[in-house]
């Protein structure tokens, strides 16, 4: 900045002095030319008075002045610079024509014979009946020649003034910018975390600004210290977290904690190939060294975050639970079927009211247990890919289910309606279970004189009711196995707690999505989206 100001000041000073000297030379030259015109007129009048018509007696008066005697017809009779015999006729010269017309005047033009600019003036004189034109010219270069001697001095004066101005400008700017230099040094101290010294200036105009900057620097220093402390605390916390954490931008690692290094050791400042593959695939989980990890990803404009949690123990526990779940489902179905058969035989062979009452209770509970086992086996089958799918008109199937639900719906005076149709390729059993569970839930949890509506759309369908609704705290768990919002009501209606789990399993089996919106007292809306 200092260099720019000095150069600008020197340039302006040089331009200003150059303009002043240029204008002075121009004005001086013009004044000298005007003086030359006046002198030419005076000389011409003196020569005119002294001229007696004798051409032979003419001789040059001044080396800078040119005298010419011209006849009235323009013939040059005598010239102080040239041989008159070789000169052309001057009848058409401006000064000659002006003199012959009685209006003599000065003219400035280049000389056709000498090739230099000159001031011309002429007057007429009649001697012995003969008219002569006495012309005098004066070279303007002679009038301005003496100025050239002053040019070197002008250059010296200009350069001296510019140099002195540059020195003063440098000194002044240096003093003016010194506080800013101190500000720069202080901010450098702040950036290093050092305590900055106060800035003092005696300039009343700069002092308030420096004081404000000083306050800002002090506040910034405190903020940076606090930020540094917080950064250390965060680093300590992240280092103690058992989850692996990786922050990166592009291929460059910005941060990783010890838990991450335990799983991916010996990794430098760039992403290793195995980590890059996991990130590019956006895997939900991965297995490494016999352990299972659950992944989470997040990113913003400045960095990306990759976090993973060791879920090996949880995964093993769930696997064992699933194995027990599957085995118990198969093992329970056979004895339950046998119990149901023997109970039906008892009903056929006895007429005692007490025995029949017990048998009917056994039959009800056995049917509920068989339904539960059936749902458990149904969930197990959803883990495998569907086979032998066919195009199902879900609208037509829903209307068949309406007829099946009519006895239960009529008891509660609930209206069940179906709008539109949607064709999708899937197993018929899956389609039936999907619609039956959703529509049956709408009826079972509906209110007296309520409504259940199934609307098919271009990408799936919506099942909506105006029943009791589900509180927001339970909505995230309604698709979990065996979860019941109202356990007493579910048991009374014969529910197993697996219906919505089966629904979710079927939807995900075919690559779809399911969402729920509900409000207590206003009903529930379940939306199923299936891929084209």
KOLLO-165040 format. One record per residue (C-alpha): residue in three letters; x, y, z. Coordinates in Angstrom, 3 decimals, decimal comma. Each point is the difference from the previous one (the first is absolute). Layout:
N
 code       c1       c2       c3
  Ala        X        Y        Z
...
END
This chain:
532
 code       c1       c2       c3
  Unk    0,000    0,000    0,000
  Unk    2,836    2,394    0,880
  Unk    1,720   -0,638   -3,322
  Unk   -3,218    0,659   -1,920
  Unk   -0,647    3,285    1,813
  Unk    3,608    1,213   -0,581
  Unk   -0,144   -0,932   -3,686
  Unk   -3,392    1,664   -0,385
  Unk    1,184    3,172    1,752
  Unk    3,191    0,148   -2,095
  Unk   -1,958   -0,575   -3,192
  Unk   -2,497    2,731    0,833
  Unk    2,825    2,407    0,924
  Unk    1,874   -0,781   -3,214
  Unk   -3,145    0,438   -2,081
  Unk   -0,863    3,265    1,761
  Unk    3,484    1,524   -0,417
  Unk    0,157   -1,205   -3,593
  Unk   -3,344    1,627   -0,705
  Unk    1,093    3,243    1,688
  Unk    3,291    0,178   -1,896
  Unk   -1,691   -0,996   -3,254
  Unk   -2,639    2,674    0,382
  Unk    2,697    2,551    0,950
  Unk    2,089   -0,812   -3,068
  Unk   -3,075    0,176   -2,198
  Unk   -1,090    3,353    1,385
  Unk    3,541    1,365   -0,201
  Unk    0,321   -1,167   -3,608
  Unk   -3,293    1,599   -0,860
  Unk    1,030    3,254    1,671
  Unk    3,285    0,000   -1,911
  Unk   -1,819   -0,597   -3,283
  Unk   -2,287    2,943    0,752
  Unk    3,036    2,092    0,807
  Unk    1,585   -1,148   -3,269
  Unk   -3,095    1,162   -1,871
  Unk    0,296    3,433    1,610
  Unk    3,690    0,155   -0,781
  Unk   -0,573   -1,038   -3,614
  Unk   -2,508    2,816   -0,457
  Unk    2,410    2,536    1,537
  Unk    2,915   -1,203   -2,124
  Unk   -2,115    0,003   -3,144
  Unk   -1,045    3,586    0,592
  Unk    3,634    1,013    0,678
  Unk    1,197   -1,747   -3,190
  Unk   -2,883    1,506   -1,926
  Unk    0,963    3,500    1,099
  Unk    3,665   -0,556   -0,833
  Unk   -0,697   -1,546   -3,429
  Unk    0,658    2,501   -2,828
  Unk   -0,588   -2,257   -2,981
  Unk    3,717   -0,781   -0,523
  Unk    0,129   -3,828   -0,085
  Unk    3,743   -0,087   -0,530
  Unk    0,675    1,645    3,338
  Unk   -2,044   -2,576    2,011
  Unk    1,888   -2,095    2,567
  Unk   -1,134   -2,396    2,848
  Unk   -0,734    1,747    3,294
  Unk   -0,258   -2,984    2,445
  Unk    0,812   -3,658   -0,434
  Unk   -3,290   -1,011    1,696
  Unk   -2,023    2,389   -2,153
  Unk   -0,742   -0,540   -3,665
  Unk   -0,760    2,961   -2,225
  Unk   -1,526   -0,306   -3,448
  Unk   -0,752    2,688   -2,663
  Unk   -2,806   -1,035   -2,347
  Unk   -1,377    1,750   -3,037
  Unk   -3,728    0,699   -0,327
  Unk   -0,314   -2,907   -2,448
  Unk    1,493   -2,445    2,592
  Unk    3,508   -0,165   -1,454
  Unk    2,637   -0,304    2,730
  Unk    2,501    2,809   -0,526
  Unk    2,235   -0,631    2,988
  Unk    0,182   -2,448    2,992
  Unk    2,416   -0,005    2,903
  Unk    0,136   -3,846    0,221
  Unk   -0,427   -1,257   -3,549
  Unk    0,965    0,968   -3,551
  Unk   -2,980    1,987   -1,282
  Unk    0,492   -1,222   -3,568
  Unk   -0,760   -3,590    0,962
  Unk   -3,048    0,736    2,149
  Unk   -3,575   -0,545   -1,179
  Unk   -2,587    2,710   -0,384
  Unk   -1,395    1,195    3,395
  Unk   -3,170    1,650   -1,250
  Unk   -2,168   -2,672    1,719
  Unk    1,696    0,247    3,366
  Unk   -2,461    0,997    2,748
  Unk    2,044    2,865    1,346
  Unk    0,671    1,330   -3,528
  Unk   -3,674   -0,107   -0,927
  Unk   -0,938    1,693    3,306
  Unk    2,559    2,771   -0,587
  Unk   -1,142    0,645   -3,586
  Unk   -3,635    0,130    1,168
  Unk    0,843    2,636    2,603
  Unk   -0,605   -2,251    3,037
  Unk    3,435   -1,140    1,163
  Unk    0,057   -2,744    2,667
  Unk    2,303   -2,575    1,555
  Unk   -0,099   -3,647   -1,073
  Unk    1,683   -3,094    1,478
  Unk    0,804   -2,864   -2,366
  Unk    2,873   -2,243   -1,107
  Unk    2,352    1,507   -2,524
  Unk   -0,106   -1,784   -3,363
  Unk    3,633    0,852   -0,646
  Unk    1,614   -0,350    3,448
  Unk   -2,287   -2,726    1,350
  Unk   -0,408    1,615    3,434
  Unk   -2,989    1,705    1,634
  Unk    0,132    3,805   -0,120
  Unk   -2,058    3,136    0,680
  Unk   -0,636    2,095   -3,182
  Unk   -1,024    3,646   -0,378
  Unk    0,039    2,257   -3,065
  Unk   -0,878    3,594   -0,985
  Unk    0,042    1,923   -3,286
  Unk    2,084    3,059   -0,941
  Unk   -0,074    1,980   -3,199
  Unk    3,283    1,521   -1,221
  Unk    0,170    2,005   -3,275
  Unk   -3,400   -1,366   -1,045
  Unk    1,065   -3,610    0,594
  Unk   -1,764   -2,044    2,755
  Unk    2,188   -2,264    2,089
  Unk   -0,991   -2,523    2,702
  Unk    2,399   -0,094    2,926
  Unk   -0,402   -3,285    1,863
  Unk    1,656   -1,018    3,267
  Unk   -0,045   -3,498    1,553
  Unk    1,311   -1,316    3,297
  Unk    0,559   -3,711    0,828
  Unk   -2,151   -1,072    2,990
  Unk    2,630   -2,617    0,879
  Unk    2,375    2,851    0,637
  Unk   -2,561    1,506    2,357
  Unk   -0,376   -3,226    1,967
  Unk    3,525   -1,381   -0,377
  Unk    1,195    1,533    3,204
  Unk   -2,619   -2,032    1,947
  Unk    1,780   -3,262   -0,851
  Unk    2,832    1,067    2,241
  Unk   -2,348   -0,127    2,982
  Unk   -1,343   -3,532   -0,685
  Unk    2,872   -1,889    1,727
  Unk   -0,441    2,189    3,040
  Unk   -3,720   -0,709   -0,052
  Unk    0,686   -3,738   -0,130
  Unk    2,452    0,214    2,895
  Unk   -2,447    2,045    2,064
  Unk   -2,840   -2,409   -0,800
  Unk    1,975   -3,120    0,929
  Unk    1,273    1,635    3,188
  Unk   -3,533    0,974    0,991
  Unk   -1,300   -3,493   -0,772
  Unk    2,784   -1,624    2,022
  Unk   -0,584    2,301    2,931
  Unk   -3,767   -0,601   -0,247
  Unk    0,552   -3,769   -0,054
  Unk    2,184    0,262    3,095
  Unk   -2,600    2,067    1,866
  Unk   -2,808   -2,307   -1,161
  Unk    1,912   -3,087    1,139
  Unk    0,698    1,566    3,370
  Unk   -3,588    1,157    0,469
  Unk   -1,578   -3,289   -1,132
  Unk    2,417   -1,952    2,176
  Unk   -1,081    1,973    3,053
  Unk   -3,673   -0,250   -0,955
  Unk    0,170   -3,769   -0,533
  Unk    2,077   -0,766    3,078
  Unk   -3,116   -0,550    2,179
  Unk   -1,378   -2,409   -2,612
  Unk    3,305   -1,875    0,078
  Unk   -0,352   -0,247    3,749
  Unk   -3,562   -1,269   -0,473
  Unk    1,317   -2,656   -2,387
  Unk    2,651   -1,054    2,514
  Unk   -2,566   -0,137    2,776
  Unk   -2,398   -2,116   -2,025
  Unk    2,930   -2,296   -0,759
  Unk    0,522   -0,377    3,746
  Unk   -3,702   -0,745    0,417
  Unk    0,204   -2,672   -2,723
  Unk    2,916   -1,609    1,880
  Unk   -2,011    0,030    3,212
  Unk    2,238    2,565    1,665
  Unk   -1,287    2,896    2,116
  Unk    0,215    3,122   -2,214
  Unk    1,398    3,320    1,230
  Unk   -2,229    3,104   -0,247
  Unk    0,443    2,373   -2,958
  Unk    0,695    3,649    0,861
  Unk   -0,251    2,936   -2,414
  Unk    0,146    3,750    0,591
  Unk   -1,991    0,715   -3,166
  Unk   -3,505    1,089    1,153
  Unk   -1,541   -1,177   -3,278
  Unk    1,541   -3,471    0,025
  Unk   -0,076   -0,602    3,756
  Unk   -3,777   -0,858    0,222
  Unk    0,327   -2,527   -2,868
  Unk    3,064   -1,595    1,585
  Unk   -1,814   -0,198    3,321
  Unk   -2,919   -1,797   -1,677
  Unk    2,400   -2,374   -1,762
  Unk    1,751   -0,592    3,313
  Unk   -3,302   -0,967    1,625
  Unk   -0,801   -2,333   -2,893
  Unk    3,445   -1,614    0,203
  Unk   -0,399   -0,550    3,751
  Unk   -3,461   -1,516   -0,487
  Unk    1,289   -2,133   -2,875
  Unk    2,899   -1,233    2,124
  Unk   -2,402   -1,051    2,761
  Unk   -2,323   -1,691   -2,494
  Unk    2,876   -1,906   -1,575
  Unk    1,171   -1,191    3,405
  Unk   -3,525   -1,104    0,877
  Unk   -0,337   -1,697   -3,396
  Unk    3,314   -1,743    0,462
  Unk   -1,085   -1,262    3,417
  Unk   -3,320   -1,182   -1,418
  Unk    1,794   -1,672   -2,882
  Unk    2,210   -1,874    2,464
  Unk   -3,046   -1,032    2,037
  Unk   -1,810   -1,251   -3,109
  Unk    3,119   -1,896   -1,104
  Unk    0,183   -1,594    3,455
  Unk   -3,665   -1,014   -0,150
  Unk    0,263   -1,388   -3,545
  Unk    3,141   -1,900    0,955
  Unk   -1,898   -1,639    2,849
  Unk   -3,009   -0,998   -2,130
  Unk   -0,197   -3,701   -0,786
  Unk   -1,470    0,655   -3,462
  Unk    2,431    0,433   -2,879
  Unk   -0,121    3,548   -1,381
  Unk    1,531    1,200   -3,264
  Unk   -0,266    3,574   -1,344
  Unk    1,290    0,511   -3,538
  Unk   -0,202    2,277   -3,033
  Unk    0,347   -1,677   -3,363
  Unk    2,805   -2,522    0,490
  Unk    1,682    1,954    2,841
  Unk   -0,511   -0,981    3,654
  Unk   -0,716    2,926    2,337
  Unk   -0,499   -1,935    3,261
  Unk   -0,235   -3,555    1,278
  Unk   -0,216   -1,292    3,560
  Unk    1,809   -2,953    1,629
  Unk   -3,088   -2,236   -0,370
  Unk    0,217    0,452   -3,752
  Unk    3,723   -0,802   -0,074
  Unk   -0,665   -3,241    1,899
  Unk   -2,167   -1,265   -2,865
  Unk    1,993    1,597   -2,847
  Unk    3,623    0,235    1,227
  Unk    3,014    1,314   -1,898
  Unk   -1,990    2,464   -2,092
  Unk    1,761    3,226   -1,043
  Unk   -1,482    3,400   -0,818
  Unk   -2,059   -1,355   -2,920
  Unk   -2,869   -2,503   -0,054
  Unk    1,114   -3,601   -0,334
  Unk   -1,507   -2,208   -2,670
  Unk   -2,211   -2,091    2,345
  Unk   -1,418    3,137    1,683
  Unk   -0,569    1,692   -3,352
  Unk   -1,941   -3,023   -1,290
  Unk   -2,282    0,018    3,079
  Unk   -0,620    3,761   -0,338
  Unk   -0,658   -0,136   -3,764
  Unk   -2,540   -2,802    0,440
  Unk   -1,607    1,818    2,953
  Unk   -0,310   -3,355    1,745
  Unk   -2,316   -0,202    2,998
  Unk    2,307   -2,515    1,656
  Unk    3,234   -1,860   -0,628
  Unk    1,924   -2,907    1,499
  Unk    3,712    0,243    0,820
  Unk    2,167   -2,390    2,012
  Unk   -3,085   -2,027    0,946
  Unk   -1,819    3,011    1,487
  Unk   -3,154    1,687   -1,342
  Unk   -0,211    3,802   -0,169
  Unk   -3,004    2,245   -0,617
  Unk    0,797    3,057   -2,196
  Unk   -1,357    3,520   -0,087
  Unk    0,843    2,759   -2,495
  Unk   -0,419    3,757    0,119
  Unk    1,415    2,884   -2,027
  Unk   -0,183    3,757   -0,533
  Unk    1,776    2,542   -2,182
  Unk    3,314   -0,260    1,874
  Unk    0,434   -3,642    1,022
  Unk   -1,428   -3,512   -0,010
  Unk   -0,444   -2,183    3,064
  Unk    0,195   -3,806    0,202
  Unk   -0,956   -1,578    3,361
  Unk   -0,236   -3,686    0,791
  Unk   -1,053   -1,922    3,111
  Unk    0,968   -3,511    1,019
  Unk   -3,287   -1,951    0,093
  Unk    1,508   -3,472    0,062
  Unk   -1,520   -0,863    3,382
  Unk   -3,412    1,391   -0,986
  Unk    0,114   -1,779   -3,380
  Unk    0,905   -3,311    1,638
  Unk   -2,789    0,444    2,528
  Unk   -2,547    0,778   -2,717
  Unk    1,183   -2,967   -2,017
  Unk   -0,484   -2,312    2,963
  Unk   -3,407    1,504    0,704
  Unk   -0,972   -0,480   -3,640
  Unk    1,191   -3,599    0,048
  Unk   -1,997   -0,639    3,179
  Unk   -2,977    1,829   -1,513
  Unk    0,105   -2,119   -3,162
  Unk    0,553   -3,286    1,832
  Unk   -2,742    0,628    2,567
  Unk   -2,470    0,973   -2,712
  Unk    0,444   -3,319   -1,779
  Unk    0,038   -1,991    3,212
  Unk   -3,167    1,639    1,368
  Unk   -2,135   -0,466   -3,082
  Unk   -0,144   -3,818    0,146
  Unk   -1,117   -0,409    3,667
  Unk   -2,435    2,901   -0,325
  Unk   -1,575   -1,603   -3,035
  Unk   -0,317   -3,263    1,952
  Unk   -1,549    1,786    3,005
  Unk   -2,511    1,695   -2,295
  Unk   -0,916   -3,329   -1,577
  Unk   -0,515   -1,778    3,355
  Unk   -2,012    2,983    1,265
  Unk   -2,336   -0,158   -3,016
  Unk   -0,445   -3,737    0,653
  Unk   -0,928    0,807    3,605
  Unk   -2,633    2,476   -1,178
  Unk   -1,525   -2,644   -2,235
  Unk   -0,153   -2,679    2,711
  Unk   -1,294    1,940    3,010
  Unk   -3,285    1,673    0,782
  Unk    0,864    1,307    3,458
  Unk   -0,160    3,772    0,129
  Unk    2,998    0,404    2,302
  Unk    2,202   -2,235   -2,174
  Unk   -1,108    1,710   -3,219
  Unk    0,647    3,405    1,558
  Unk    3,582   -1,016    0,865
  Unk    0,500   -1,515   -3,449
  Unk   -1,179    3,187   -1,715
  Unk    2,442    2,061    2,068
  Unk    2,790   -2,409   -0,924
  Unk   -0,988    0,292   -3,666
  Unk    0,100    3,824    0,126
  Unk    3,431    0,120    1,613
  Unk    1,309   -2,734   -2,301
  Unk   -1,186    1,955   -3,061
  Unk    1,726    3,105    1,347
  Unk    3,234   -1,948    0,572
  Unk   -0,185   -1,520   -3,488
  Unk   -0,544    3,471   -1,477
  Unk    3,043    1,238    1,905
  Unk    2,130   -2,928   -1,205
  Unk   -1,297    0,582   -3,529
  Unk    1,040    3,626    0,138
  Unk    3,398   -0,980    1,381
  Unk    0,521   -2,454   -2,865
  Unk   -1,240    2,662   -2,405
  Unk    2,682    2,404    1,239
  Unk    2,631   -2,704   -0,449
  Unk   -1,046   -0,575   -3,605
  Unk    0,311    3,717   -0,807
  Unk    3,756   -0,185    0,465
  Unk    0,302   -1,967   -3,224
  Unk   -0,477    1,459   -3,488
  Unk   -3,526   -0,486   -1,454
  Unk   -0,485   -2,706   -2,630
  Unk   -2,676   -0,534   -2,667
  Unk   -1,368    3,541    0,077
  Unk   -2,996    0,992   -2,101
  Unk   -1,784    3,207   -0,919
  Unk   -2,545    0,735    2,713
  Unk   -2,822    2,514   -0,280
  Unk    0,253    1,293    3,539
  Unk   -3,279    1,940   -0,344
  Unk   -1,959   -3,175   -0,802
  Unk    1,712   -1,898    2,815
  Unk   -0,832    2,806    2,456
  Unk   -3,680   -0,202   -0,951
  Unk    0,038   -3,763    0,767
  Unk    1,493    0,740    3,421
  Unk   -2,781    2,542    0,634
  Unk   -2,501   -2,868   -0,243
  Unk    2,022   -2,085    2,487
  Unk    0,072    2,895    2,475
  Unk   -3,688    0,790   -0,405
  Unk   -1,215   -1,997    3,063
  Unk    2,431    1,787    2,352
  Unk   -0,472    3,385   -1,679
  Unk   -3,818   -0,228    0,118
  Unk    0,072   -0,641    3,765
  Unk    1,785    3,362    0,502
  Unk   -1,917    1,634   -2,883
  Unk    3,309    0,819   -1,689
  Unk   -0,064    0,781   -3,716
  Unk    2,859   -1,554   -2,022
  Unk    0,582    1,357   -3,536
  Unk    2,495   -0,535   -2,836
  Unk    0,834    2,562   -2,729
  Unk    1,963   -0,721   -3,178
  Unk    2,388   -2,825   -0,805
  Unk    3,731   -0,703   -0,120
  Unk    1,656   -2,870   -1,860
  Unk    3,204   -1,357    1,507
  Unk    2,035   -3,164   -0,552
  Unk    0,233   -1,952    3,274
  Unk   -1,066   -3,218    1,705
  Unk   -3,717   -0,121    0,603
  Unk    0,508   -1,064    3,630
  Unk    2,207    3,051    0,585
  Unk   -2,540    2,327   -1,602
  Unk   -2,806   -1,512    2,082
  Unk    1,951    0,260    3,283
  Unk    1,044    3,579   -0,786
  Unk   -3,539    1,268   -0,651
  Unk   -1,778   -2,200    2,541
  Unk    2,198    1,103    2,930
  Unk   -0,321    3,713   -0,801
  Unk   -3,762   -0,089   -0,642
  Unk   -0,647   -2,275    2,995
  Unk    1,923    2,394    2,274
  Unk   -2,157    2,854   -1,249
  Unk   -3,159   -1,929    0,933
  Unk    1,239   -1,375    3,349
  Unk    1,234    3,394    1,211
  Unk   -2,812    1,992   -1,586
  Unk   -2,719    1,839    1,865
  Unk   -3,751   -0,554   -0,131
  Unk   -1,452    1,145   -3,345
  Unk    3,509    0,727   -1,283
  Unk    1,572   -0,378   -3,430
  Unk    2,885   -1,941   -1,524
  Unk    1,065    1,097   -3,502
  Unk    2,527   -1,666   -2,352
  Unk    1,112    2,275   -2,850
  Unk    2,233   -1,366   -2,755
  Unk    2,398    2,391   -1,772
  Unk    2,501   -0,207   -2,845
  Unk    2,847   -0,945    2,375
  Unk   -1,803   -1,992    2,718
  Unk   -2,922    0,505    2,333
  Unk   -1,197    1,685    3,203
  Unk   -2,025   -1,581    2,819
  Unk   -1,686    2,667    2,104
  Unk   -2,408   -0,210    2,936
  Unk   -1,584    2,345    2,527
  Unk    0,607   -2,302    2,961
  Unk    1,684    0,470    3,365
  Unk    3,382    1,002   -1,476
  Unk    3,514   -0,524    1,383
  Unk    1,958    2,322    2,281
  Unk    3,168    1,508   -1,473
  Unk    2,180   -1,735    2,618
  Unk   -1,109   -3,429   -1,284
  Unk   -0,005    0,645   -3,746
  Unk    3,674   -0,916   -0,478
  Unk   -0,580   -3,459    1,564
  Unk   -3,279   -1,143   -1,536
  Unk    1,857   -2,050   -2,617
  Unk    2,063   -1,849    2,658
  Unk   -0,814   -3,635    0,758
  Unk   -2,475   -0,621    2,840
  Unk   -0,406    3,727    0,671
  Unk   -3,536    1,028    1,025
  Unk   -1,117    3,511    0,811
  Unk   -3,010   -1,309    1,969
  Unk    0,803   -3,543    1,123
  Unk   -3,418   -0,723    1,528
  Unk   -1,848    1,137   -3,130
  Unk    2,346   -2,009   -2,245
  Unk   -0,549   -3,198    1,958
  Unk   -3,762    0,552    0,041
  Unk   -0,011    0,355   -3,791
  Unk    2,235   -3,054   -0,455
  Unk    3,030    1,959   -1,206
  Unk    3,456   -1,599    0,126
  Unk    2,107    3,169   -0,111
  Unk    1,666   -1,165   -3,224
  Unk   -2,401    1,411   -2,619
  Unk    1,812    3,251   -0,778
  Unk    3,378   -1,791    0,215
  Unk   -1,224   -2,324   -2,730
  Unk   -1,261    2,974   -2,024
  Unk    3,376    1,747    0,235
  Unk    1,838   -3,221   -0,900
  Unk   -2,135   -0,509   -3,107
  Unk    0,432    3,612   -1,163
  Unk    3,776   -0,115    0,435
  Unk    0,128   -3,423   -1,637
  Unk   -1,243    1,601   -3,225
  Unk    2,192    3,110    0,261
  Unk   -2,759    2,309    1,241
  Unk   -0,385    2,485    2,829
  Unk   -2,621    0,425    2,701
  Unk   -0,792    3,079    2,090
  Unk   -2,520    0,830    2,709
  Unk   -1,774    3,203    1,039
  Unk   -2,294   -0,149    3,010
  Unk   -1,609    2,174    2,662
  Unk   -1,902   -1,249    3,052
  Unk   -3,735    0,507   -0,478
  Unk    0,320    0,761   -3,724
  Unk    1,124   -3,283   -1,505
  Unk    2,958   -1,458   -1,866
  Unk    1,303    0,251   -3,572
  Unk    2,430   -2,631   -1,304
  Unk    1,617    0,572   -3,412
  Unk    1,622   -2,864   -1,942
  Unk    2,224    0,918   -2,962
  Unk    1,041   -2,783   -2,374
  Unk    2,562    0,291   -2,836
  Unk   -1,208    0,113   -3,605
END
